[in-house]
Amino acid sequence: MIYRVAEIFASLQGEGAQAGHSAVFLRFAGCNLACDFCDTDHGEEAVFSGPDSLADAVAGAWMGGEAHRLCVATGGEPALQLDAPLIEALHRRGFRVAVETNGTVPLPAGLDWICVSPKAGEDLVVRTGDELKLPYPQPGAPPEAFGNLAFRHRFLQPIDGPDRQAHTRSAVAYCLRHPEWRLSVQIHKQIGIR
């Protein structure tokens, strides 16, 4: 398998249920959607010729000790490339493997954490997991449309950009009225880290 990677970097998880956790972010290049609010730079990419070379690069970016290793596979859309051999290679290096996906592509077995971030008008294939993180507000994707999905955590994440403050106020108001949803703000952007 050839893996196309936009970047690999260590940082703190800046959103959702694992906010504040040290992690290596494995950002895959390429996506099957074109969201106007995407914050991924789809510029240059590196190519890795197999799961071990990519897992070694992830391990090389880790800044902590041997315990609590976390790799967050994101994108683009990570499910287009993330596969069982890569997950196994990361596990052999002591990493728990999390994925942040739009949920439109089936996921490989062996993942330790599944976060689905639905996009309006797209059919979800991944309908269960650890975390549902809905970019909010999205015309055509009201939170009620996802009420029947089996996720342990449900977040509304205000869409970034020039209307972020208005989106945040709207998400707060929704969460106050619907306590099954929690607010997720992108703290990494607020404190100036990746």
Backbone bond lengths (Angstrom), bond angles and torsions (degrees), N, CA, C in turn:
res aa  C-N    CA-C-N  psi(-1)  N-CA   C-N-CA  omega(-1)  CA-C   N-CA-C  phi
1 M - - - 1.466 - - 1.522 109.09 -
2 I 1.307 115.58 134.91 1.460 122.66 173.52 1.531 107.20 -99.48
3 Y 1.330 116.07 129.20 1.464 121.07 179.94 1.527 108.67 -109.61
4 R 1.316 116.65 130.48 1.462 123.11 175.42 1.523 107.95 -102.83
5 V 1.323 116.96 120.63 1.451 122.05 -171.44 1.527 109.92 -123.57
6 A 1.316 115.83 130.36 1.466 120.63 177.28 1.524 110.89 -78.22
7 E 1.341 116.91 -41.40 1.461 120.18 178.61 1.522 110.95 -169.33
8 I 1.317 114.40 157.42 1.460 123.99 174.06 1.523 105.82 -131.71
9 F 1.331 117.15 125.31 1.458 119.39 -178.77 1.527 110.40 -154.80
10 A 1.316 115.43 152.52 1.459 121.70 175.90 1.519 109.25 -94.31
11 S 1.320 115.68 139.41 1.458 121.29 176.95 1.523 108.05 -164.76
12 L 1.305 115.79 -170.49 1.460 121.67 172.03 1.521 108.15 -100.05
13 Q 1.336 115.65 140.31 1.468 118.65 174.02 1.523 106.86 -60.77
14 G 1.311 116.72 126.28 1.455 120.85 -172.45 1.505 115.50 -101.74
15 E 1.342 118.05 4.39 1.463 118.94 -175.88 1.514 110.66 -157.12
16 G 1.330 115.04 160.93 1.458 120.88 173.94 1.516 114.11 76.47
17 A 1.317 115.36 -163.27 1.465 122.57 -172.57 1.517 113.24 -67.54
18 Q 1.331 118.23 -23.40 1.458 121.10 -178.77 1.528 112.49 -103.32
19 A 1.336 117.00 19.56 1.465 121.13 -179.31 1.523 110.13 -54.78
20 G 1.311 114.71 135.12 1.457 121.60 178.71 1.517 114.43 93.29
21 H 1.327 118.67 -10.52 1.462 122.24 -178.55 1.526 110.11 -79.87
22 S 1.327 116.87 135.45 1.451 122.17 174.46 1.524 109.59 -65.72
23 A 1.332 117.28 137.03 1.459 120.88 -176.68 1.521 110.62 -155.56
24 V 1.323 114.83 159.95 1.463 121.25 166.06 1.517 105.98 -104.07
25 F 1.322 116.07 126.32 1.449 121.85 179.43 1.524 108.88 -95.30
26 L 1.310 114.88 123.28 1.452 123.17 177.23 1.526 106.45 -108.01
27 R 1.338 114.56 96.81 1.461 120.24 -175.81 1.529 109.21 -95.24
28 F 1.344 114.89 108.09 1.457 120.39 179.25 1.524 110.47 -75.88
29 A 1.328 115.72 148.95 1.460 121.75 175.83 1.528 108.82 -84.95
30 G 1.299 116.16 148.78 1.456 121.60 175.19 1.511 113.61 92.35
31 C 1.322 114.65 144.90 1.465 120.95 179.27 1.524 108.84 -150.18
32 N 1.315 115.27 152.76 1.465 120.18 176.91 1.529 111.85 -92.14
33 L 1.330 118.11 -3.08 1.460 122.44 178.40 1.526 109.55 -122.42
34 A 1.308 116.41 165.31 1.465 122.07 175.59 1.519 107.65 -132.00
35 C 1.325 116.40 83.93 1.470 121.71 -177.85 1.522 109.52 -85.56
36 D 1.326 116.73 134.76 1.463 119.33 -178.46 1.525 112.61 -72.44
37 F 1.328 118.04 -10.66 1.463 120.13 179.30 1.529 112.31 -108.37
38 C 1.325 118.10 12.56 1.467 122.35 -179.53 1.529 109.86 -63.10
39 D 1.335 116.45 137.07 1.460 120.18 178.96 1.530 112.32 -108.93
40 T 1.329 117.37 17.44 1.457 121.86 179.35 1.517 110.10 -91.20
41 D 1.331 116.15 132.96 1.454 122.11 174.21 1.530 107.56 -82.02
42 H 1.311 116.64 116.06 1.466 121.44 -178.47 1.527 110.72 -97.97
43 G 1.335 116.28 43.90 1.460 121.20 -178.53 1.521 112.29 -86.59
44 E 1.328 116.35 -120.27 1.461 121.62 -176.53 1.526 111.77 -66.43
45 E 1.342 114.87 155.95 1.454 120.20 177.17 1.518 110.01 -138.36
46 A 1.323 114.40 152.03 1.457 121.92 171.98 1.522 107.37 -104.22
47 V 1.321 116.10 152.62 1.458 121.38 -179.58 1.523 108.47 -117.57
48 F 1.334 115.79 131.11 1.463 122.55 177.22 1.518 107.51 -117.42
49 S 1.327 116.03 134.87 1.459 120.81 -171.77 1.521 114.36 -88.91
50 G 1.309 118.72 -1.92 1.453 119.65 178.42 1.513 111.42 -172.33
51 P 1.341 116.68 167.62 1.458 120.47 -175.65 1.531 113.66 -63.38
52 D 1.342 117.80 -35.91 1.464 118.70 -177.92 1.518 112.51 -69.00
53 S 1.334 117.66 -39.62 1.466 118.40 179.25 1.523 110.90 -66.56
54 L 1.323 117.43 -37.76 1.464 120.03 178.26 1.526 110.72 -70.46
55 A 1.328 117.95 -42.82 1.466 120.72 177.69 1.527 111.07 -62.58
56 D 1.340 118.07 -35.86 1.465 120.94 175.92 1.528 110.79 -64.08
57 A 1.328 117.24 -39.66 1.471 120.65 178.24 1.527 110.71 -64.47
58 V 1.328 116.76 -40.54 1.465 120.47 177.03 1.528 109.47 -63.33
59 A 1.320 116.81 -47.25 1.467 120.53 179.89 1.528 110.88 -61.26
60 G 1.332 117.35 -35.59 1.453 121.15 178.53 1.520 113.82 -67.13
61 A 1.324 116.68 -22.96 1.466 121.02 179.00 1.528 112.46 -86.34
62 W 1.339 117.33 -16.24 1.469 121.36 -177.06 1.520 109.27 -65.15
63 M 1.330 116.46 135.21 1.463 121.29 -175.89 1.525 112.93 -105.63
64 G 1.327 118.57 -11.62 1.452 120.90 -175.98 1.516 112.22 -95.62
65 G 1.326 115.30 -165.50 1.451 121.70 178.38 1.517 111.14 -82.77
66 E 1.316 115.14 -155.89 1.464 120.67 -176.78 1.533 112.95 -78.95
67 A 1.319 117.99 -22.98 1.469 121.51 -176.32 1.529 111.16 -91.63
68 H 1.311 115.48 159.78 1.465 124.01 172.14 1.520 113.89 62.65
69 R 1.312 117.68 27.92 1.466 120.61 179.64 1.526 110.12 -71.23
70 L 1.325 114.92 131.54 1.459 121.46 179.29 1.517 108.96 -134.98
71 C 1.331 116.31 128.77 1.460 122.67 171.49 1.518 107.39 -113.08
72 V 1.325 116.64 126.43 1.462 122.10 176.96 1.521 107.95 -106.48
73 A 1.328 116.03 110.63 1.464 121.49 176.89 1.523 107.81 -85.87
74 T 1.317 115.40 122.83 1.451 121.06 -176.47 1.527 108.04 -140.20
75 G 1.280 117.97 -166.97 1.455 119.15 -177.93 1.502 111.25 -161.77
76 G 1.295 111.58 -149.68 1.430 136.37 22.59 1.539 111.73 36.22
77 E 1.312 113.52 -152.44 1.461 120.46 175.76 1.525 108.90 -116.90
78 P 1.334 117.38 105.25 1.464 120.60 -175.78 1.523 114.10 -63.91
79 A 1.324 118.28 -29.35 1.470 120.61 -176.37 1.526 112.46 -66.61
80 L 1.324 118.16 -12.81 1.459 120.66 175.84 1.529 111.47 -72.18
81 Q 1.349 117.70 -20.98 1.461 121.36 -176.60 1.527 113.77 -129.16
82 L 1.313 118.08 -33.68 1.458 121.17 -177.38 1.524 109.36 -59.69
83 D 1.339 116.58 128.59 1.455 120.26 -177.89 1.528 110.77 -137.56
84 A 1.326 116.03 170.45 1.463 121.93 -177.00 1.534 112.30 -58.95
85 P 1.346 120.90 -42.12 1.467 119.01 178.60 1.533 113.14 -60.28
86 L 1.321 118.07 -37.81 1.466 119.93 177.99 1.527 110.37 -69.19
87 I 1.325 117.41 -42.69 1.465 120.44 177.99 1.523 109.55 -59.46
88 E 1.319 117.61 -44.75 1.470 121.40 178.29 1.522 111.39 -61.73
89 A 1.339 117.72 -41.75 1.464 121.33 178.88 1.528 110.93 -63.35
90 L 1.323 117.69 -39.32 1.464 121.28 177.26 1.529 110.75 -68.21
91 H 1.332 117.20 -40.60 1.469 120.71 176.59 1.529 110.49 -60.27
92 R 1.331 117.92 -40.96 1.466 120.93 179.24 1.524 111.59 -62.41
93 R 1.306 117.40 -24.34 1.458 121.91 178.11 1.527 112.31 -94.38
94 G 1.324 115.93 10.64 1.463 121.11 173.55 1.509 115.92 87.72
95 F 1.325 118.58 10.88 1.463 121.06 -177.96 1.530 111.80 -91.91
96 R 1.324 115.65 139.42 1.456 121.20 159.28 1.523 104.69 -80.80
97 V 1.322 116.59 144.16 1.464 120.05 -175.59 1.521 109.29 -117.16
98 A 1.330 114.50 118.97 1.461 122.46 176.63 1.521 108.16 -108.51
99 V 1.316 116.15 151.94 1.455 120.62 175.83 1.518 109.30 -128.56
100 E 1.338 116.04 141.10 1.459 123.01 171.53 1.522 105.70 -116.21
101 T 1.329 116.48 109.37 1.450 122.96 -170.88 1.516 111.43 -127.77
102 N 1.344 116.08 156.75 1.465 118.84 173.67 1.525 110.95 -80.88
103 G 1.336 117.74 -7.45 1.460 121.73 173.44 1.514 115.73 81.69
104 T 1.333 117.79 8.98 1.464 120.12 -176.86 1.528 113.27 -95.44
105 V 1.331 116.58 -4.89 1.463 122.22 -177.74 1.530 107.69 -126.21
106 P 1.337 119.37 135.79 1.470 120.33 179.00 1.527 111.59 -57.96
107 L 1.315 115.57 148.19 1.465 121.78 -179.35 1.520 111.05 -100.64
108 P 1.333 116.79 150.28 1.466 119.90 175.78 1.526 110.58 -75.08
109 A 1.312 115.19 162.94 1.471 120.86 176.96 1.523 109.99 -73.40
110 G 1.328 115.49 158.86 1.457 121.26 171.81 1.507 116.13 99.16
111 L 1.325 118.20 -3.07 1.465 120.72 -179.59 1.526 110.42 -69.82
112 D 1.338 115.53 146.01 1.461 121.20 -179.50 1.524 112.51 -96.66
113 W 1.309 117.75 -20.74 1.476 122.13 -178.43 1.515 107.93 -151.15
114 I 1.323 116.82 129.54 1.466 121.84 179.96 1.516 109.05 -121.37
115 C 1.339 114.63 120.17 1.465 122.36 175.27 1.527 107.41 -117.01
116 V 1.329 116.17 122.37 1.459 121.95 178.92 1.521 108.75 -109.86
117 S 1.320 115.01 131.89 1.455 122.50 -179.82 1.531 108.58 -120.82
118 P 1.348 117.02 88.97 1.470 120.73 -173.49 1.529 112.90 -65.14
119 K 1.321 114.02 148.85 1.457 121.28 176.94 1.525 108.96 -120.28
120 A 1.313 116.43 142.14 1.463 122.62 -176.66 1.521 111.31 -55.67
121 G 1.325 114.91 136.53 1.457 121.31 174.88 1.509 115.65 79.34
122 E 1.323 118.30 1.70 1.463 121.48 -178.09 1.525 109.71 -107.28
123 D 1.317 116.78 138.55 1.461 121.94 178.40 1.518 110.25 -78.96
124 L 1.327 115.35 128.33 1.463 120.37 178.50 1.520 110.40 -83.24
125 V 1.315 115.74 128.91 1.454 123.15 171.90 1.532 108.73 -95.02
126 V 1.337 116.17 -37.25 1.466 122.67 178.82 1.524 106.98 -91.78
127 R 1.331 116.72 108.34 1.456 121.79 -172.28 1.528 113.01 -117.67
128 T 1.325 115.86 11.66 1.458 121.05 178.10 1.518 108.63 -149.19
129 G 1.308 116.56 153.09 1.458 119.94 179.79 1.501 111.44 168.10
130 D 1.307 115.20 -162.25 1.456 121.36 -177.78 1.520 112.10 -87.09
131 E 1.318 116.00 -37.20 1.461 119.95 -169.35 1.519 110.66 -144.12
132 L 1.321 116.03 128.20 1.456 122.90 171.49 1.525 105.96 -107.10
133 K 1.329 116.94 119.44 1.465 121.67 -176.43 1.522 107.40 -123.77
134 L 1.316 115.88 99.65 1.460 122.09 -173.61 1.529 110.91 -92.74
135 P 1.351 118.02 115.62 1.464 118.84 171.55 1.531 108.52 -60.01
136 Y 1.343 115.96 133.46 1.463 120.38 -169.01 1.519 110.03 -138.42
137 P 1.341 117.36 139.47 1.459 128.07 -5.39 1.528 110.87 -87.92
138 Q 1.301 115.19 148.74 1.462 121.65 174.09 1.521 107.82 -126.27
139 P 1.316 118.23 114.64 1.464 118.38 173.81 1.530 109.37 -55.44
140 G 1.312 116.47 130.83 1.450 120.91 -179.20 1.519 114.56 88.09
141 A 1.339 116.87 2.09 1.468 120.26 178.39 1.528 110.03 -138.73
142 P 1.350 116.89 63.55 1.457 118.60 178.43 1.528 110.03 -70.78
143 P 1.311 118.62 149.14 1.466 121.16 179.25 1.528 113.41 -53.77
144 E 1.320 117.21 -33.45 1.472 120.72 -178.89 1.526 112.03 -59.22
145 A 1.320 117.13 -27.89 1.462 121.08 -178.74 1.524 112.61 -67.82
146 F 1.341 116.86 -14.23 1.457 121.30 -176.34 1.526 112.40 -114.05
147 G 1.324 116.32 11.62 1.460 121.49 -176.47 1.512 115.10 -65.49
148 N 1.325 118.05 -24.00 1.460 120.64 -176.92 1.528 113.31 -92.05
149 L 1.315 118.28 3.30 1.462 121.44 -178.21 1.529 110.80 -85.21
150 A 1.330 115.85 148.02 1.475 121.91 -174.65 1.528 110.81 -94.44
151 F 1.330 115.50 89.50 1.464 122.14 176.00 1.526 108.83 -128.54
152 R 1.335 116.04 144.04 1.467 120.07 179.68 1.528 112.00 -73.84
153 H 1.303 117.04 -33.60 1.466 122.19 -178.38 1.528 108.49 -125.99
154 R 1.348 115.46 140.90 1.468 121.61 177.93 1.532 108.46 -128.11
155 F 1.331 115.07 123.72 1.456 120.64 -178.35 1.517 111.15 -126.14
156 L 1.327 115.50 143.31 1.458 122.14 164.14 1.517 106.23 -101.83
157 Q 1.308 116.58 127.79 1.457 121.00 179.68 1.520 108.76 -117.83
158 P 1.332 117.20 111.40 1.466 119.91 -179.01 1.525 111.20 -55.87
159 I 1.318 115.39 133.41 1.460 120.44 178.14 1.521 108.85 -68.06
160 D 1.328 115.13 131.84 1.454 122.58 -178.79 1.523 110.16 -74.10
161 G 1.291 115.88 168.10 1.467 121.03 177.59 1.508 110.33 123.07
162 P 1.327 116.58 -165.64 1.460 120.13 -174.90 1.532 113.52 -63.39
163 D 1.334 117.95 -22.54 1.468 120.89 -179.36 1.534 112.52 -102.51
164 R 1.327 117.21 19.12 1.470 120.73 -175.73 1.532 112.67 -55.68
165 Q 1.313 118.21 -42.92 1.470 120.00 -178.76 1.525 111.52 -63.02
166 A 1.317 117.06 -43.51 1.468 120.48 178.12 1.522 110.19 -65.67
167 H 1.334 117.51 -41.06 1.459 120.64 178.18 1.527 110.73 -63.65
168 T 1.328 116.86 -38.42 1.464 120.76 179.24 1.527 110.48 -65.65
169 R 1.327 117.52 -45.16 1.470 120.27 177.92 1.525 110.91 -59.73
170 S 1.320 116.76 -41.57 1.455 121.30 179.66 1.531 111.06 -65.62
171 A 1.329 117.85 -41.72 1.468 121.79 178.47 1.522 110.95 -65.91
172 V 1.328 117.28 -41.28 1.469 120.88 177.65 1.525 109.90 -60.37
173 A 1.326 116.32 -46.81 1.471 120.03 179.93 1.525 110.67 -60.69
174 Y 1.324 117.62 -41.07 1.464 120.15 179.80 1.533 110.41 -65.15
175 C 1.320 117.27 -45.64 1.468 120.94 -179.34 1.530 111.85 -62.67
176 L 1.322 117.25 -35.89 1.464 120.16 177.40 1.524 111.38 -62.89
177 R 1.320 116.78 -37.51 1.460 121.65 179.78 1.530 113.40 -83.52
178 H 1.334 116.97 -20.64 1.465 122.44 -176.33 1.534 108.55 -131.60
179 P 1.336 118.16 81.08 1.467 121.08 -171.97 1.524 115.17 -67.39
180 E 1.326 118.38 -4.21 1.463 119.39 173.28 1.535 110.90 -72.51
181 W 1.330 116.01 -14.97 1.459 122.74 177.18 1.522 109.30 -103.38
182 R 1.329 116.22 143.34 1.466 122.92 175.46 1.524 108.90 -118.11
183 L 1.315 115.49 156.70 1.459 121.35 179.13 1.523 109.56 -86.60
184 S 1.317 117.31 134.08 1.459 123.09 172.49 1.519 107.64 -121.93
185 V 1.326 116.06 115.08 1.462 119.77 175.09 1.527 107.98 -104.27
186 Q 1.301 116.48 151.76 1.459 121.08 -178.60 1.528 108.84 -84.39
187 I 1.339 114.86 84.08 1.468 119.46 -174.40 1.517 111.98 -65.57
188 H 1.326 117.86 -27.49 1.463 118.93 179.31 1.525 110.93 -61.58
189 K 1.331 117.63 -33.94 1.465 119.92 177.96 1.518 110.49 -73.81
190 Q 1.321 117.16 -34.37 1.463 120.53 -178.42 1.524 112.47 -72.11
191 I 1.348 117.56 -30.95 1.462 119.37 -178.43 1.532 111.89 -101.47
192 G 1.325 116.93 1.06 1.460 120.65 171.84 1.523 115.75 80.15
193 I 1.344 117.40 33.88 1.464 119.64 173.70 1.526 107.65 -116.81
194 R 1.334 116.53 169.37 1.473 120.75 179.01 1.486 110.23 -74.18
